[in-house]
């Protein structure tokens, strides 16, 4: 067994970390407070080729895999840009991974060069108000209209739609109550967001949020959005397999963001614990401070290992569902625990916006709920890996 990161991944880690070092916590906090997209960081990542890592070289990408993408996301979050995980989940994750693996030659030519250059952004429209995590019950429909399809329905918590050029829209072409098996009747579409917005058939409303405010999350409304039939991703009625191939990378990238976020929070806490003196010595000398931080370090390294394993399995074309679930669970948990312990380490000062802990705290909490809730991950581990009866 070789636990050494490939040279490609090491180069990615160092390159993205160098960009992250140009932008301090104060920069990310300002962007969060202003609800402003960190365009400068995006442009630097694009210029360095760090956004097109998993795109084949013939389309201008790096020709690498999900492991390198996960390492890039981890490094960006570790630099302090914890909400920057959405950079890698929404565009290289949802967009590039899906089109590279399931797009037609024409679809690849249409979107991959722009993705590789950082000119193009993506979003995924899956979650619905009445379905939530029960994807099988979505009701957004697509119906034939000549050579096109018309999409009608509503989605919620769709991140980056305000900046997206393209959307992967998950629809039902067979209603859930008629589908046999229940996973039949899903169809995924490549939707031109700006065209649909201009036509007035697509609209969205941002949702005010607690954290991760560098990207909006929105309710999205489809009012007969017209999509040509050649924009179907995969097969009509056979999109569930494509969707599952999207969700595993999403969980792995979320796990990478969690480990990077834990690194960021731990770095702030350790720095404060070294410098802050009470009763004549640094507070980090006290085991009540030191031991919890050491626990966080141990848990972060464990989450990192599982994240890398899951990404490696995906790149090898092997089943990674179990590993992706464990990586997502442990990565999100340690991100939250690290932010919470950083808060405790800084004491009352953590409550002040003078320090980045309150932002790290807000950004970390949502990871326990998205892209899949902690309870559903545990249910999957219990049924798929322990063989226990299914509860859902």
N, C-alpha and C positions, 0 to 999 in steps of 0.2 A: 504494500500500500504506500502510495506517495502523497503526502499531505502538502507538498510544496505547490504554491500557486504557479500555473504556467507563466512563462515570461510575458506573454501577451496580457494576462490579467495583472501582473505586477506593473507593467508599463501603464495600463489603464489607471490603476490605483494611484500611481505617482503623478500621472498627468492631471487627473481630476482633482487630486489633493492640492496640486500647485495652483490650479484655478481657484479652488475654494479658499486658499490662504489669502487671496486678494480681497476677499469680502468678509469682513468681521461680523461678529454677532450684531453690532449696532446697525449694519446695513440690512440684515435680514429682519431685524425688529422694525426698522423704518418701513420696509416693504409691507410687512404684516400690518402695521398700524394704518398705512395708507391704502391697503387693499390693492397694492401695485404689483404687477408681474415683474420679476427680476430680470428684465430684458438684458441687462449687461452680462449677467451670468450665462443666460441662454446663448447670447452671441459668442461669448468666449468658448463655451462648450462646443458650439457649432463650428467655430473656426478651427478648433483642435481636432475635429472629427469624432468627438466623444458622444455625439448623439446618434451617429449612424453605425455604431459598433457591430450590430447584428444584421446589417444589410450586406448582401453580396457585393463584392468588389466591382462587378460589372455595372452596378447602379451607383457607384461612388461611395459605397460603404466600406467598413473595415473587415468584412468577411469573417467576423468572430461569432461568439455565441452568447447564450444567456448568462453564462458564468461571468464573462467580461462585463456584460450589462449590469449584473447584480453588483459587481465590485465597484463599478462607476457610481451607482446609486448610493452604495454604502459610503464611499469616499466623500461624495457631495454632502450627505447628511452629517457625517462625522465632522465636517468643517464648520458646522453650525447651521447650514441650510436645511433644517429638518423637514420643512414642508416641501423642499425641493424634490422629495421622493416622487411627487406627482409629475415632475418633468419626465422621469423615466417610466413611470407606470402608464401614463396616458398616451405618450407619443411613440417612443421606441418600443414600449411594452405592448400596448393594445395595437398600435398602428403597424409598426414594422414587423413584429413577430407574426401577426395574423396574415398580412399580405405576403410576406416572404414564404410562409408555409402553405397558404391556402389560396392565394390570389392567382388569377389568370395571368398569362403573359402581358395582356393589355393593361390589366390593373397594376401590375408591377411597374410597367413603363410609366404609367400615369402618376403614381405617387412615390415610388421609392427614391428616385433621384432627389426630389424635394425634401424627403425625410432625411436622407443622408447628409444633405447640405444644411439642415436646420431651418429651411425655409417653410416647411410644412408642419402643421400640428394636427393632432388627432384627439378624439374623445370616443368613449364607448357608451352607448345608450342601452342599458340593460335593466336596472332596477326600476320597479314600479310601485306606486303608493299602496296598492292592495295586494301585491305579491311579496315585496320585500325580498328576503333570502330564499323564498320558495319560487325559484325561477320557473319551474314547470307550470306555474299558474299565471304567467304573464298574459295580458290580453291585447297588447298592441298588435294590430293586424296588418297584413299586407295582402292585397288582392290584385289579381291580374286586370290590366286595362290595356288591351292590345299588346304592344311590344314592351310595355312598362308595367310597373307595380305601383300601387298607391298605398302609402303607409298612413295609418290613423291610430292614435292612441296617446298615452301620456307616460312619461318617465320622470324619475325623481333622483336627486343626488347625482346628477351628471356633471362631472368635473371637467372644466376646460372648454365647454361648448362655446364660450364667448370668444375664444381665440382659435378654435379648431377650424381647419380648412375642410377636413373630412371626418365623418362620423361612421362608426360601425354600429348599425342599428339592429338590435335583436328583436325579431318579430315572430308572430304566429301566422303561418299560412294554413294551418289546420287548428281549429280551436281546441283548447285543452280537453274539453269534455268529449271531443270526438277522436282524439289522437289515440292510436293503438300501435305500439306502446306509448306511454305518456311522453317519452322523449322524442316522438315523431312530430313532424309539423313545424319545426323551427327553421326559419330562414334568416340568414344574416345578409345585410345590404351595406354597400359602400355609398354613403350619402354625401353629396356635395353640400356642405353646410351653408356656405355663403350664397349659393344659388337658391337653396330652399328658403333662406331668410329673405332674400330679395323677392322671391315669388309670393311671400306672405303665407306659405303653407307650413313653415316651421317657426316656432317662437319659443322663448325661454324667459324664465324669471329667476334671478339669483336668490339664493336662500341665505339670510344672515347667519353667520357661523361663529362659533366660539374660537376657533383657531384655523390654521392652514389657510390664511386669508390671501396668500399670494395668487391663488387661483380661486375663481368662483365655483360654487356647486349650485346647480340650478334645477328647477322643474322645467321639463321640455315637453312641448305640445306639438304633435303631428296632426295636421289637418289636410289629409290627402297629399302628402309629400310624394311627388312623382320621381321614381327612380327607374332608369332603364334596366331591362332584364339582364344586360351584360354586366351589371354592377352587383349581381348576386355573388356572395363569397361562399365558395363550396357549391353545394347542391340545394336546389329548392326542396324544402321539407326535410333536408338532411343536415341542418346546421348545428344540431346539438353537439356532434363530435367536434366541429370547429370551435364552438363556444367553450367546450371543456379544455381544448388546446389553448385557449386564451386565458382561462381562469387559473390554470396551474402556474404559468409564468407571472401572472398578476400577484399570486400569493408569494411566490419566491422573491419577486422584486419588493413587495411590501416587507417581507422578512429582512431583506438586505437594508431597506430603509430603517427598520427597527434597530438593527445592530449598529448602524451608523449613528442613529439618534442617541442610542445608549452611550456610545463613545463620546458624543458631544456633551451630553449631560454629565458624564463621569469626569470629563476633562475640566469642566467648570467647577464641579464640586471638589475635585482633588486640588485644583489651583487655590481655591478659597481655603480649604482645610490646611494647606501648607502655610498660608500667609496670615490667616486670622489667629491672633493670640488672645487667649483668655486664661487667667490665673497663671500668667507667666510662661506659657508654652503654647505652641501651635495646637489648634484643636484637633488636627489630624493625628497627634500623638495619643489621643484618647481612643481607647478601643471601641467606645460607644459610637465614635465617628468612623474610625478606621475599618472595623470589621464589616459593617454594612456596605461600605464602598468596595471592599475586597470581594464580598458576595456578588455584587453587581458585575465586577470584572469577570469573575468565574462564569456567571450566567451568560454574559455577553459572548465570551469565547465559545461556549457550547452552542449558542444560537448561531453564531457565525459558521461553525463547522457544519451544522445541519443545512444551513442556507446554501453553502458551497456544494454540499453533496446533492441537494435537490437540483440545483442548477446544472451540475455536471451530468446527472442522470438524464435531465431533459435534453441536453446537448448530445448525449449518446443515443437518443431515440428510445430510451427505456422508460418504463412506467415510473413516474415520480410523484403520483398523487399522495401517497402516504407521507413521503418526505416533505413535500410542499406544505402539507397540513401541519406537520410538527414544526417546520421552520417558521411558518406564519405564526403559530401559537407562541413559540418561545421568543421569536423576534419582537412581537408586539408586547409580550409581557415584560421583557427586560427593558424595552424602551420606556414603558410606563414606570417600572420600578426605579430605573435610573433617574428619571425626571423627578419622581417623588422623593428619592433619597437626596438628590441635589437640593431640592426645596428644603428638606429637613436640615441639611448641612449648613445652608446659608441662613437658616433661621428666619427672623423677621425681614432681613434684607431680600430674601427671595420673593417677597410680596411686592417689592419695588420694581418698577420698570427700568430702573437704573441697571439691573442685572438681567441677563437673558433667560433666567430660569423660568419665569412665569410664561414666557413664550414656548420654551421647550416643554413645559408642563402641559400647556394647552394643545400643542401639536401632537404630543405623544398619546393623549387619552383616546383619540378617535381610532387609533390602530387596533384597539381591542375589539372594535365593532366592524371595521372594514378591512379588507374587501369582503370578509365573511366574519360573522360574530364568533367570539371565543367559544360560546356554547355549541354552535354547530360544528366547529372544528373538533371539539372534544367528542361530540356525538359521532363524528366520522371516525375518529381514532378508536372509539369504543366499539363500533360495529365492524369497521373494515379491518382493524388490526387485532382487536381482542375477541372478535366473534360474538359480541353481546347482542341481544335482541334490539331491533331497530325501534326508535321512539318517534320517528317522524316520517 
